[in-house]
C-alpha cells in the first residue's frame, strides 16, 4: 500500500463506506483503519500477498515509532524550557497564589507580602489545612513594598501549634478604612531544584515554592 499526495480514500470492494483524509495526513489510528479495511474487504480470489502485508505492518510500526519519538522530544523540549525559565528566576522577587509558613518545633519560616501603598493597618490570619482559623495578628501600620511576617507559632490560647504547614492570609486597609490589595510575596529566589515531581524554588525566607504557583516576578 502506498501513501499518495491526493486525499486518501479507501473504498471497500463490498461496501460503500469510505475512510477519507482530506488533509493528506495519516495518523496512527487512520493508518490502522485503512489496513483493517483493506484486509476485511480484500478480494478472496486475489488476497493480499504476505510480502505486501509485511510491508504495510512495517510502515505501521515505523509510524508508531515516529509518533512516540515526537511525543518524547516534545516533552523534553518543554522540560528544558521550563528548567531554563526556573533558573532565570534566581535573584528575582516572586509572588505566589498563597503564603505559607512551616512550623518545625521552635523553627518557624517567615511569610512575606507586598503592598502597593502605605497601609494604616495590616492583619495576618493563620489558617490550618482544614480551613480553620488558628489566630489573627494585628501587624499595625506597614510601608509600601515587600514586608515580612514572623509568626510566633502560638494560637489564640497562647499554646504552641503542632508542626506542619499553615496558610497565611493578609488583609490591609488605608487611613480611611478602605481595603488595599495584598500580593503574596515569597521572597527572592536563591535556588532551584529539579525533580520528577516538578520544579521547586527556594527563597531567602527559607520557603519552597512550586514553579506552577508563581504568579508574578519582579527585579
C-alpha positions in Angstrom: 0.0 0.0 0.0 1.3 3.4 -0.9 0.5 6.9 0.5 -0.3 9.3 -2.3 -0.3 13.1 -2.2 -4.0 13.4 -3.1 -6.7 13.0 -0.4 -6.6 9.4 0.8 -9.8 7.4 0.3 -10.3 3.7 0.7 -13.5 2.1 -0.8 -14.0 -1.5 0.3 -15.0 -3.8 -2.5 -18.2 -4.9 -0.9 -19.2 -1.7 0.9 -19.8 2.0 0.0 -18.2 3.1 3.4 -15.2 5.3 2.9 -12.3 6.4 5.1 -11.4 9.9 4.0 -8.4 12.1 4.9 -8.8 15.5 3.3 -5.7 16.9 5.0 -3.3 14.5 3.2 -2.0 13.2 6.5 -2.4 9.8 8.1 -2.5 9.4 11.9 -1.7 6.1 13.7 -5.4 5.4 14.1 -6.1 6.3 10.5 -3.3 4.0 9.2 -4.7 1.1 11.2 -8.2 1.7 9.9 -7.0 1.6 6.3 -5.1 -1.6 6.9 -8.1 -3.3 8.6 -10.4 -2.1 5.9 -8.1 -3.5 3.2 -7.8 -6.9 4.9 -11.5 -7.1 5.7 -12.6 -6.3 2.1 -9.9 -7.9 0.0 -10.8 -10.0 -3.0 -10.8 -13.7 -1.9 -9.6 -14.6 -5.4 -6.7 -12.1 -5.1 -5.8 -11.8 -1.4 -3.2 -9.5 0.0 0.2 -11.1 -0.5 2.3 -11.9 2.5 5.0 -9.5 1.2 2.6 -6.6 0.9 1.1 -7.4 4.4 4.6 -7.4 6.0 5.4 -4.1 4.2 2.3 -2.4 5.5 2.8 -3.7 9.0 6.4 -2.4 8.9 5.1 1.0 7.8 2.6 1.0 10.7 5.4 0.1 13.1 7.6 2.9 11.8 4.7 5.4 12.1 4.1 4.4 15.7 7.8 4.8 16.5 7.9 8.2 14.9 4.9 9.4 16.8 6.4 8.1 20.1 9.6 9.8 19.3 7.9 13.1 18.5 6.0 12.9 21.8 9.2 12.2 23.8 11.0 15.1 22.0 8.1 17.4 22.7 8.2 16.6 26.4 11.9 17.0 26.6 11.7 20.4 24.9 9.0 21.6 27.2 11.0 20.4 30.3 14.2 22.2 29.0 12.2 25.4 28.5 10.7 25.0 32.0 14.1 24.5 33.6 15.6 27.4 31.8 12.8 29.7 32.9 13.2 28.5 36.5 16.9 29.1 36.5 16.3 32.7 35.2 14.3 33.5 38.3 17.4 33.3 40.6 17.8 36.7 42.2 14.3 37.8 41.3 11.4 38.5 43.7 8.4 36.3 43.2 4.8 36.4 44.3 2.6 33.3 44.7 -1.1 32.5 44.9 -0.8 31.8 48.6 1.6 32.4 51.5 2.5 29.6 53.9 4.6 29.1 57.0 6.2 25.9 58.1 6.3 25.0 61.8 9.0 22.6 62.9 9.5 22.7 66.6 10.8 26.1 67.5 11.7 26.8 63.9 9.1 28.8 62.0 9.6 30.0 58.5 8.8 33.6 57.6 5.9 34.7 55.3 6.1 37.8 53.1 3.6 40.1 51.5 3.7 43.1 49.2 1.7 46.4 49.4 1.2 48.8 46.5 1.0 51.7 49.0 1.4 52.5 52.7 -1.2 50.8 54.9 -2.6 52.1 58.1 -3.2 48.6 59.3 -2.3 45.0 58.2 -3.6 41.8 59.7 -2.3 38.3 59.3 -4.6 35.3 59.8 -3.1 31.8 60.2 -5.3 29.0 58.8 -4.7 25.3 59.1 -5.1 22.6 56.4 -8.8 22.2 57.2 -9.5 25.9 56.8 -9.8 26.6 60.5 -8.5 29.9 61.8 -5.7 29.4 64.3 -5.1 33.0 65.2 -5.3 36.6 63.7 -2.5 39.0 64.5 -2.6 42.8 64.0 0.6 44.0 62.4 -0.2 47.7 62.6 0.9 50.2 60.0 3.2 48.9 57.2 5.1 50.6 54.4 4.5 50.0 50.7 6.7 47.3 49.2 7.6 43.9 50.4 7.3 43.2 54.1 7.9 40.0 56.2 5.9 38.4 58.9 7.3 36.2 61.6 4.7 34.2 63.4 5.5 33.0 67.0 3.8 29.7 66.4 1.1 30.2 69.1 -2.7 30.0 68.8 -5.3 32.2 70.5 -4.9 30.3 73.8 -1.2 31.1 73.8 -0.2 27.4 73.3 2.2 26.4 70.6 0.7 24.9 67.5 1.6 21.4 66.2 4.2 21.0 63.5 3.0 21.4 59.9 2.4 23.9 57.1 -0.1 26.7 57.6 -1.6 29.3 55.2 -1.2 33.0 56.0 -4.0 35.3 54.7 -3.1 39.0 54.7 -5.5 41.9 54.7 -4.7 45.7 54.7 -6.6 49.0 54.9 -5.7 52.6 54.4 -6.3 55.5 56.8 -9.9 55.8 55.6 -10.6 52.1 56.2 -10.6 51.2 52.6 -9.2 47.8 51.6 -5.7 47.7 50.0 -4.8 44.8 47.7 -2.1 42.5 49.1 0.2 40.3 47.0 1.5 37.1 48.5 5.3 37.6 48.2 7.5 34.5 48.5 10.8 36.5 48.7 13.9 36.4 46.5 14.7 33.2 44.7 18.0 31.8 45.8 18.0 28.3 44.4 16.2 25.9 42.0 15.6 22.1 42.4 14.6 19.8 39.5 12.8 16.6 40.4 10.4 14.2 38.8 7.6 15.7 40.9 8.2 19.2 39.4 10.5 22.2 39.7 10.7 24.0 43.0 12.2 27.3 44.0 13.8 28.2 47.4 13.8 31.8 48.6 15.8 33.9 51.1 12.9 33.4 53.5 13.5 29.7 53.7 10.4 28.8 51.8 10.0 26.3 49.0 7.6 27.2 46.2 6.4 25.0 43.3 7.1 26.8 40.0 3.5 26.4 39.0 2.4 28.5 42.0 4.4 31.6 40.9 2.0 34.4 39.9 4.4 37.3 39.4 8.1 38.2 39.1 9.9 41.4 39.7 13.6 42.6 39.9 
